[in-house]
């Protein structure tokens, strides 16, 4: 368990490149951004990494800005934030492959991922029982390009719009994706 009174509960990476393999981040806390990793102007490569029960005001696990972020075989369970339960991706590129997201939540928008002004690609990822009190039970995508290939969205929910995905002023490309049992109080049980 690691804590920060400001940002980056575990790791602050600024203007560097680094790689993490076969690691666990559990019960980390930041009062501002990034419960575990704050990545700024950097390249980060993660493989077989698990994030369990992490918290921050913004981005329960990872805050990615002006950076490139690549993750394969990631597990994200029971993470929480006021905004973006797992990942905030701002003006950056992010690629996720074979990742699992379950029981993550946000008090505001984006139960799992806030994708803003960037390009992102997700392959063979599953999103199950994630939720937000705002828009985007799983993903809030604004002013960006998002590609989802062979991804599964199951029983995710939003108390506003977009139980799976809230897509605003953005390009969304779906290939062989499944949406089952997702819900929203207002509009777009799967996608708004």
N, C-alpha and C positions, 0 to 999 in steps of 0.2 A: 504494500500500500504506500503510495506516494501522494504528496499534497503540495499545492502551490497557492499562495494567497492572491496571486494574480492569474497568469496564464501558464499553460503547459504543465499539467500535473506530473508528468514523468520526463518528457524530452522536449527541448527547444532546439530545433534545427534551422539555422539561418545561413543562407548562402553557402551550403555545403551539400555534398552527395553522400548518402550512406545507405546501408542495407541491413535489414533485420530478418533473421531466419529462425523458425521454430521457437517462438517466444510467447510468453503470456503477459498480458497487462490486466490486472484485476484490482478493483476497489480503489482506483485513482481518482483524485479530486482536484479541480481548479475552480476558483471562484469567478473567473472571467471566461477565457476561451481555452478550449482543448483540454479535456480531462486527462488525456495521455500525451498526444504528440501535437506540437505546433510546428508546422513546416512552412517556411517563408523563403522565397527566392532560391529554391533548392530542388534537388532530384532525390526521391526516396523510393526504395525498392523493398517490398515486404513479401515474405513467403511463409506460409504455415504459421500465422500469428493469430492469437486468440485475445479478444477484448471482452471482458466480463465485468458488468456492474461498475462502470465508470460514469463520472458526472462532471459537468461544467455548466455554467450559465449558457454558453454558446458552444455547441459541438461537444457532445459527451465523450467522444474519443479523439477525433482528428480534425484539426483546423488547417486547411491547405490553401495557401495564397501565393499567387504568382509563381507557381511551382509545377513540377511534374511528379505524379504519384502513381505507382504501379503495385498492385497487390494480387497475389494468387493464393488460393486456399486460406482465406480469412474467415474467422468465426466471430460474430458480434452478437452477444446475448445480454439482455437486461441492462442496457445502457440508457442513460437519461440526460436530457438537457432542457432548459427553458425554450431553446430554439435549436433545431437540428440535433436529434437524439444521438446520432453517431458521427456523421461527417459534414463539415461545411467546406465546400469547394468553390473558391472565388478566384476568377481570372486565371484559371489553371487548367491543366489536363489531368484527368484521372482515368485509370483503366483498372477494372476489377474483373477477375476471372475465378470462377468456382468459389464464390463466397456465400456465406450463410448468415442471414440477419433474422433474429427472432426475439420477440418481446422487448423491443426498443421503443422509446416513447419521447414525446416532446410536449411541453406545456403550450407551445405556440405552433409554428408551422414546421413541417418536415420531421415526421417521426423517425426517419432514418437519415436521409441525405438532402441537404440544401445545395443545389447546383446553380451557380449564378455567374453569368457572363463567361462561359467557357465551353469546351468540348469534352464530353465524357463518353466512355464505352464500357458497358457491363456485359459480360459473357457468362452464361450458365450460372447465374446467381439466383438464390431463393430468398424470398421475403415473406415471413410468416408471423402473424399476430403482432404486428407493429401498429402503433397508433399515434395520432397527434390531436391536440385540442384545437388546432388551426387547420390550415389547408395542407393537403399532402400527407396522408397517413404513412406513406413510405417516402416518396420523393416530391420535393418542391423544385421545379425546374423553371428558371426565369432567365430570359435573354441569353440562352445558350443552345448548344446542340447536344442531344443525348441519344445514343444508340443502345438499344437493349436487344440482345440476341440469346434466345433459349432461356429466358428468365421466367421464374414462377412467382406469382403474387397470390398469397392465400390468407384469407381472413384478416386482412389489414383494415384499419378504420380511421376515419376523420370525423371530427365533430363539426366540420364545416363542409369543404368541397374536396373531391378527389381522394377517395378511400385508398387507392393505390398510388396514383400520380396526379399532381396538380401541375399543369403545363401552361405557362404564361409567356406570350411573346417569344416563343422558342420553337425549335425544330425537334420533333420527337420521331424517331425511327424504330419500329418494333419488328422483330423477326422471330417467328416461332415462339412467341411468349404465351403463357397461360395465366388467366386471371380467374380466381375461384373464391366466392364467398367474401368479397371485399365490400365495404359499405361506407357511405357518407351521409350525414344528417341532411345536407342541402342538395348538392348536385354531384353527379359523377361517382357512382359507387366504385367503379374501377378507375376511370380517368376523367378529369375535368379539363 
